[in-house]
C-alpha cells in the first residue's frame, strides 16, 4: 500500500462515500426514469 495515515484516511473515506452515494443515486434515478418512460409508452400505445 502507499502510505495512508489516519488524517488522510479521515479525509479520503468521506469523499469516497460521497462519490459512491452520488453514483448510486444517479444509477437509481436512471432506472426509475427508464421505468417510468416504459410505463408511458405502454399507456400511449
Secondary structure, DSSP 8 states (H G I E B T S, - for coil): -----HHHHHHHHHHHHHHHHHHHHHHHHHHHHHHHHHHHHHHH-
